[in-house]
Amino acid sequence: MPKQTNYYSNALTLNNKDFRDPQGIDLLTRVLPFFEWQSTRSKLGLWPYSRALFSAPQSTASIRDARGIATESAINLASQDYLSLATDESVKEAAIVTIRNYGVHSAGSAAVLGNTDISLRLESALAEFLRMDHVTLYPTGWAAGYGAIRGLVRPDDYILMDQLSHTCLQEGALASTNKISTFNHLD
């Protein structure tokens, strides 16, 4: 558990991982150090979460942070729209047609009637393109990261990973083996 003696210094030097294993006899005791750290970062404008877009996730964006402070349009390095498909007219039109035909959800997981003829055709096309017998589609990037690690790593395998690796990779590793070592980010 990190020491919370200098809140401003800790706001700059600690990270989420420092609060991964909270200690204390009750819930409030366990979460107080994280809350104080998070609150200080938020007051300093350093809390990267809880920001909201006010338009499609384009290459530039206007956002408002958790304090309600808006920023002018700036380069968007936080979006997951890596290929700028969110504003592509053909993609938007295909989404509209698909929503009209299938609704706005898949009806369940792939194991329980969640596949559609579209997802099955995509799997088939990807398998053919990759010259593979089978391809698995994951519903999210988190699920893909977790699933890849969980599927490839066995209990006797060793994992060496950056301590700031995405949570999906860390959780996949923890679910696969207890032989995990981390190193400081970019060290």
QUIQUI-V346863 format. One record per residue. N is the residue number from 1. SS is DSSP state (2 for helix, 1 for strand, 0 for the rest). BURIAL is b if it has 24 or more other C-alpha atoms within 12 Angstrom, else e. D_LAST is the distance of its C-alpha to the last C-alpha in whole Angstrom. Layout:
n: (N,N)
ss: (SS,SS)
burial: (BURIAL,BURIAL)
d_last: (D_LAST,D_LAST)
This chain:
n: (1,2,3,4,5,6,7,8,9,10,11,12,13,14,15,16,17,18,19,20,21,22,23,24,25,26,27,28,29,30,31,32,33,34,35,36,37,38,39,40,41,42,43,44,45,46,47,48,49,50,51,52,53,54,55,56,57,58,59,60,61,62,63,64,65,66,67,68,69,70,71,72,73,74,75,76,77,78,79,80,81,82,83,84,85,86,87,88,89,90,91,92,93,94,95,96,97,98,99,100,101,102,103,104,105,106,107,108,109,110,111,112,113,114,115,116,117,118,119,120,121,122,123,124,125,126,127,128,129,130,131,132,133,134,135,136,137,138,139,140,141,142,143,144,145,146,147,148,149,150,151,152,153,154,155,156,157,158,159,160,161,162,163,164,165,166,167,168,169,170,171,172,173,174,175,176,177,178,179,180,181,182,183,184,185,186,187)
ss: (0,0,0,0,0,0,2,2,2,2,2,2,2,0,0,2,2,2,2,0,0,0,0,0,0,0,2,2,2,2,2,2,2,2,2,2,2,2,2,2,2,2,2,0,0,0,0,0,0,0,0,1,1,0,0,0,0,0,0,1,1,0,1,1,0,0,0,0,0,1,0,0,0,1,1,0,0,0,0,0,0,0,0,0,0,0,0,0,2,2,2,2,2,2,2,2,2,2,2,2,2,2,0,0,0,0,0,0,0,0,0,0,0,0,0,0,2,2,2,2,2,2,2,2,2,2,2,2,2,2,0,0,0,0,0,0,0,0,0,0,2,2,2,2,2,2,2,2,2,2,2,2,0,0,0,0,0,0,1,1,1,1,0,0,0,0,2,2,2,2,2,2,2,2,2,2,0,0,0,1,1,1,1,0,0,0,0)
burial: (e,b,e,e,e,e,b,e,e,b,b,e,e,b,b,b,e,e,e,e,e,e,e,e,e,e,e,e,e,e,e,e,b,b,e,b,b,b,b,b,b,b,e,e,b,b,e,e,e,e,e,e,b,e,e,e,b,b,e,e,e,b,b,e,b,e,e,e,e,e,e,e,e,e,e,e,e,e,e,e,e,e,e,e,e,e,e,e,e,e,e,e,e,e,e,e,e,e,e,e,e,e,e,e,e,e,e,e,e,e,e,e,e,e,e,e,e,e,e,e,e,e,e,e,e,e,e,e,e,e,e,e,e,e,e,b,b,e,e,e,e,e,e,e,b,b,b,b,b,b,e,e,b,e,e,e,e,e,b,e,b,e,e,e,b,e,e,e,b,b,b,b,b,b,e,b,e,e,e,b,e,e,e,e,e,e,e)
d_last: (22,21,23,25,27,25,25,24,21,20,21,18,16,16,16,18,16,17,21,21,23,25,28,31,35,36,34,34,33,30,29,30,27,25,28,28,24,25,28,27,24,27,30,27,27,23,24,23,25,29,29,32,33,37,37,36,32,33,30,31,32,34,32,33,31,32,34,36,35,35,33,35,34,30,28,27,23,23,26,26,29,27,30,32,34,35,38,39,43,43,40,42,45,44,43,46,48,46,46,50,50,48,47,44,42,42,45,42,39,40,41,44,45,42,42,45,46,44,41,42,43,40,38,41,40,36,37,40,37,35,37,37,39,37,35,34,33,31,33,29,26,25,27,26,22,24,26,24,22,25,27,25,24,26,26,25,22,19,16,12,11,8,10,11,13,16,19,21,18,18,21,22,20,22,25,24,23,22,20,17,13,10,7,5,5,4,0)
